[in-house]
Amino acid sequence: MTAFDVDAFLQRPLTARIATNGPTVRPVWFLWEDGAFWILTGPWARLLHRVRDDPAVALVVDECDPATGLVRQVIARGRADVVPFDVPRGRRKLVRYLGADESRWDPRFVHYLHDDPAERGTVWLRLEPASLRAQDLSYAVAR
């Protein structure tokens, strides 16, 4: 195993999977900022209700490319906090997945930034990991 830049890895627009009590696992977009994972959610998703019932979660972000042998993973565990939604952080998160030009975004995503978060119920799940394990399990590909 070799070391890799975890912060650079987590700045990429990868999809994470978050596990809650149940167990339930679901894919999520995230923002890695200030030493925490930020996940946008609201009352329309079971995720919010599950975290409110039991805030213990696990989250994995990984990549695997059999063509190149690149295999990296970051596994985080901790308690997710429900915190108020803020538009600037929401914009930073959505720009990393959808690009800077909001006019090209699907309207569902634009609404997160322009609707009243209190009325819509939009919140953040903030996971500051109690444990964070990063592994580079890459291998040489036979040519």
C-alpha positions in Angstrom: 0.0 0.0 0.0 1.2 3.5 -0.7 0.2 6.9 0.7 -1.9 9.3 -1.3 -3.2 12.9 -0.8 -6.5 12.3 1.0 -7.6 15.9 0.7 -7.0 16.1 -3.0 -8.8 12.7 -3.5 -11.8 14.0 -1.5 -11.9 17.3 -3.5 -12.8 15.2 -6.6 -16.5 14.9 -7.6 -16.8 11.2 -6.6 -19.9 9.6 -5.2 -19.8 8.4 -1.6 -21.9 5.8 0.0 -23.3 6.5 3.4 -24.5 3.7 5.7 -27.0 4.3 8.5 -28.6 2.0 11.1 -31.0 -0.5 9.5 -28.6 -1.1 7.8 -29.2 1.1 4.8 -26.6 2.2 2.3 -27.2 5.0 -0.2 -25.1 6.9 -2.7 -24.6 10.6 -2.0 -22.8 13.6 -3.4 -20.7 15.3 -0.8 -18.5 18.2 -0.1 -15.2 17.7 1.9 -14.6 20.9 3.7 -13.2 22.0 7.1 -12.4 18.4 8.0 -15.9 17.2 7.5 -18.2 15.6 4.9 -21.2 17.8 4.1 -24.3 16.0 2.6 -27.4 17.9 1.4 -30.7 16.3 2.5 -34.2 17.1 3.7 -37.5 15.7 4.7 -38.0 14.2 1.2 -35.3 11.6 1.9 -35.3 8.8 4.5 -31.6 9.6 5.1 -32.5 12.6 7.3 -35.0 10.6 9.4 -32.6 7.7 9.9 -29.8 10.1 11.0 -32.1 11.9 13.4 -33.1 8.5 14.9 -29.5 7.3 15.1 -26.7 9.6 14.1 -24.0 6.9 13.9 -22.9 6.6 10.3 -20.2 5.1 8.1 -19.2 6.6 4.8 -16.9 5.3 2.0 -15.5 7.2 -1.0 -13.6 5.0 -3.4 -12.4 4.5 -6.9 -11.5 1.3 -8.7 -10.1 1.2 -12.3 -9.3 -2.4 -13.4 -7.7 -1.0 -16.6 -5.0 0.9 -14.7 -5.0 -0.9 -11.4 -5.9 2.2 -9.5 -7.8 1.3 -6.3 -8.1 3.9 -3.5 -10.6 4.3 -0.6 -11.4 6.5 2.3 -13.6 5.2 5.0 -15.1 7.5 7.7 -17.1 6.7 10.8 -18.7 9.0 13.3 -21.9 10.8 14.3 -23.6 13.0 11.7 -25.0 16.3 12.9 -28.0 17.9 11.3 -27.1 21.6 10.7 -28.9 24.5 8.9 -28.4 24.7 5.1 -26.3 27.6 3.8 -26.4 28.6 0.2 -22.6 29.4 -0.3 -21.6 25.9 0.8 -24.5 24.5 -1.3 -23.2 26.3 -4.4 -19.6 25.0 -3.8 -20.9 21.4 -3.5 -23.1 21.6 -6.6 -20.5 23.4 -8.7 -18.1 20.5 -8.2 -20.6 18.0 -9.6 -22.5 20.1 -12.1 -20.1 22.8 -13.3 -20.1 26.6 -12.7 -22.8 27.5 -15.2 -26.1 27.2 -13.2 -28.1 27.8 -16.4 -27.0 24.3 -17.5 -28.1 22.6 -14.3 -31.2 20.5 -14.0 -33.9 22.7 -12.3 -34.0 20.4 -9.3 -30.6 21.4 -8.3 -31.1 25.1 -8.9 -34.0 25.1 -6.4 -31.7 24.1 -3.6 -29.9 27.4 -4.0 -32.9 29.7 -4.6 -35.8 28.2 -2.6 -36.2 29.1 1.1 -34.3 26.3 2.9 -36.5 26.6 6.0 -39.7 26.2 3.8 -38.3 23.3 1.8 -36.6 21.7 4.9 -33.2 21.5 3.3 -30.4 20.8 5.8 -26.9 19.6 5.9 -25.7 16.3 7.4 -22.2 17.2 8.7 -19.9 14.2 9.4 -16.7 15.2 11.2 -15.1 11.7 11.2 -14.2 10.2 14.6 -12.1 7.8 12.5 -10.8 8.2 8.9 -8.9 5.5 7.2 -7.4 6.0 3.7 -5.9 3.2 1.7 -4.2 2.9 -1.7 -4.7 -0.7 -2.7 -3.5 -0.1 -6.3 -1.8 -2.8 -8.2 0.3 -3.3 -11.4 -1.7 -4.3 -14.4 -0.2 -7.1 -16.5 0.3 -5.9 -20.1 
